[in-house]
């Protein structure tokens, strides 16, 4: 029996989202990654999703996203979202253009109301965001290479994340360190297909993601605090990128873990920690209990109200809904 997907209702929800290419194949080269990121930003602007962190690898992607519950209240806002969705892309002659939608909404008749309802139904929903993003990218990819069939291995994985600085920053660091773990770069700032590199390069949307994680602080304050999380004690604040670039040996790190020795979290995050991809929800015990009360139908009877502390290091009190029965590190 499969567990139902856990969706936060009636308020903003924070999710770690992930999907892999079919059979785990490395299908995404630089051009494909760039196109995916452009589509991701357009889809997010339309659906009402704030991109807090992301990393697009050659065979999978990660997104830390805040899905806003509030939907547009005026036609002007609805139209702005629709324009953002189509900005910089070719529109099919069979699809409605932003100018066409504007004319329909101005008539304020039955067609206008149906158009409003259809667009609003696609907003504020994490499943719609992921489904449409993956479908649109698949269409582009298959058209470009003359392929047919599916591009993605599965629907997508989603992990509900507590909207606390500690939980969000921890998951964001795990995402941004993907390229370091894969030994593509020594510093995530050198991997241009992740949010950290985009933010360090001055991209406003990526900078805003870290500001949201850190409660609306200035970007300089947010990125300095985030770099401490990302690189560990002694990490330099924004502007000092020449140090702390070394790749930690996986063999050495696993030896330390197996020996029961304490591992600093920034080092541990360079491994693939399965809590962030195969869990159900992550956060403080109080947050998870509230989540369980509101979404009991999503939990199997055998696992109702079952929370577990995360293993492997001191995670600062973070717990998970679903305890992993396999090795935490993979």
N, C-alpha and C positions, 0 to 999 in steps of 0.2 A: 504493500500500500504506500503510495507516494504522499508526502506531506504537501499540503496546499501552500502556495507561495505566500509568504508573509508580506502584507501590504499595510502601510500606515494609513489610517483613515482620519479624515476630519482635521488634519493639521499637516504642516510640512513634514516630509519624511526624508531622512538621510539614508542613502543606500551605497554599498559597494557593489558594483555591477561588473560582470566579467563574461566573456564569451571567447571560444576558441574556433579556429578554422577547422574545417572538416578533416578528420583523421589526424589532427594536429600538424598538418602540413604548413610549411613556411611559405605562405603565398603572398605576403604583403611586403613589397619592396618600398623604397623611399617615396615614390610617387603615389602608391596606394595608401600609404600611411598619411601623407599630406591630404589626399582627397577625403579619407575617412575623418580626419580632424575637422576639415572644413564642413563636411556634412553634419558632424556631431554638433558643432557650434550652431548651425542653422536649425537643426532639429531641436536643440535645447532652447533656443530663443523662442521658437514657436510653441513648444509644449509647456513652457514655464519651468524650466530646469536650470539650476545654477550648477555649473561645472566647477567643483572644488579642487579636484585633482584628476589626472588621467595619465595613462601611458599606453601607447600603441606599439606592440611588438610585432615581429614578423609572422607569428601564428596565433596571437590572441591580443585582447585589449582589456584594460581595467579602467573603470570610471568611478570616482567618488562624487555623488551627485546629491543635491538638495532639490527635491521635487516640491514645488510650491503648491499648496492646496488652493489658494485663491485664484479664481479665473477672471478673465477680463470682464469688467462691468459696463464698458461702453463700446460702441462700434469703432470708435477711434483706436482704442487699445487693441481690439480684435484685428483691425486692419493693419496696425503696426506689426503685430506678431506674424501676420500672413505675409507682409512684405519682407520681414526678416527671414522667413522661411525660404523665400524665393530669391533672395539677394544673391547676385553673382552666378546664378545658374540658369540654364536654358529651360524654358517652360514649354511643355508639350502643347501643340495646337489644339488638343482635345481637353486641356485643363483650363480652369478659370485663372485669369491673371489677377494681380492685385488691383489694377484699374477696373477690371470687370467686376470684382467683388465689391469695390467701392460703389459702383453704379447700382448693383443689386441691393446693397444695404440702404442706399439713399431712397429707394422706392418704398422700403419698410412695409412690404406686403407679405404674402404667404411664402413666396420664394426666399425673401430675405430672412424670415424666421427659420426656415429649414436650413438655410446656409449657416446661420448663427449656431443652431443646435448641432449641426454636423461638425463644425470647427471646434466648438466648446467641448464636445465629447472626446476630442483627441488631445485635450490639454490637461495638465495636472495629474497624469497617469504614468507611472514608471513603466508599465508594460507596453503602453502605446509608444512611449519614447524609444524604448529598446527595439520593439518590433519594427517600427517604421525606419529607424536608423539602419538596422541590419538589412532590411528589405531594399531600401534605396541604394545602399552601398553594393549589395549583391547584384542589383540590376545594372549599375554602372560597371562593375567588375566583369560581369558576364558579357556585357555588350562590348567592352573594350577588348576582351580576349576571345570572343566567339565561343564562350562556354555555355553549358546548360546544366541545370541542376543546382543543388544547394552548395553554398560556400561555407556555411557554419556547421559546426559539429552538433550543436544542440540549441535549444531555445536561448536561454541565458541563465546565469547564476546571479542571485541577489542576496545580499546580506544587509539586514537592517542595522544601522549604526546609531548609537546614542548621540544626540546632538550636543555633546559636551566637547570642550576643547581637547581633552585628553584622548577620547576615543577617536575623534575625527582626525587629529594630527597623527595618531599612531597608524591609522589605516592609510592616510595620505602618504606617510613616509614609506610604508610597505609598497605602495603603488609606484612612487617615484624611484625607488631603488631597484625596480625590475631590470633595467638595463645594466646596473652594476652587478646584480646577481648573475646576469647572463654573460658577464665579463666583456660587454661591448665597450664600456667606458669605465674610468676610475671615479668619475664625478658625474652625478645625474645631470648637472648643468650642461654637460657635453652631449647629452642625448636629446636632440631637438624635437623628438616626438613624445615628450612628456611635459606635464604642466609646469614642473619646476624649472626646466630649461626655458620654457616660454616666458615664465614670470621673470626669471633672471635676465632674459633678453628684452624685457620691457613691454611684453604684450599685456594690454590693459585687462582683458578678460581673465587671463591666468593670474595676474596679480590680485584681482578682485576675489578669486577663489580662496586664496590664503588669508585675505582680510576677513572673509566670512568665517573661516575656521577659527580665527583668533578674535572673534567677537566685534569686528568692525574697527580694529586697531589700524593705524597707518600701515602702509605696506612695509615701510622700513622696520617698524616694530615687529610686525607679524613675521616677516621673513627671517629676522634675526633670531626670534624664538624658534621658528620652524627649523632653521639650520642646526640649532642645538639638538633638536629631536632627531634630525636627519643624520648628523655626523657625530653626535655624542659629546661628552664633556670636552671642553677645550676647543670646540669648533668655532671658527671665526664667523662673525656676522657678515651680512651682505657686503660684497666688495672684496673679500679675501677668498679667492677660489683656487689658490695654488697649493693649499695644504689639505690634509685629510682626504687624499684622493685614492689611497691604496685599496686594492681589492683584498678582502679577507678570504683566505683559503678555505674552501668548503670542507676539506678533510680535517683541517685544524679545528674548525668551528664544531663540526660533528663530534670530534674526539672530546672536546670540552663538554658538550651537551651530554654525551654518553657517560662521561665520568661524574656527572652530577655537579660540575663546577658552575658557578654563577657566570652568566654571559650578559654583558651590557646589552640593553634593548637595541640600540642603533646597530650593533654588530649582528644581533639575531635577525633583524629585519632584512639583512642581506640574503637570508635564506628564503626559500618558499615556505611560509608558515601557513598551514592548511586551514587554520581558523578563518583566515581572511577570504578564502575562496569556497570552502566546503561547509562552513557553519551556517547557522540560520539567523542569528542575531547576536550582537556584541554590545556590551556596555556595562554599567554598574548593576549590582544586584537589584537595587530599587527600581531602576529603569526597566529591567527585564521582567520583574514581577508585574509592573503596570502594563507592559506590553502583553504579557500572558493573559491578564484579566480581560483585556480588550479584544484579544484575538484567539480565544481558546479553541476555536474551530480549526485553526491552522496547526495544532499540535496533536500528535498521535497520543492515544490514551496512555501508552506505556511510557511516554516522555513528558506528560503534562507537568508543568511547574518544576521541571528538572533543570537546574542550572549548575554549571561547573566552572571552577576557576581555571584560567588558561595556564597551561603547563609550559615548561622549558626555560622560563626566566621570571623575574618579577615584573609583571605587566601592570603594576600600579592599581590592583584591585579590579581590573577588567574581567568580566565573566562572559560565558557563552551560553546560549540556550541549549544547543546540542553538543554534548561531549563527544569528541572524536574517539572512535574505537580503533583507530589505526595510528601509525606514527605521525606525530604532529608535523614533523619536518619531511618534505618530500621534494 
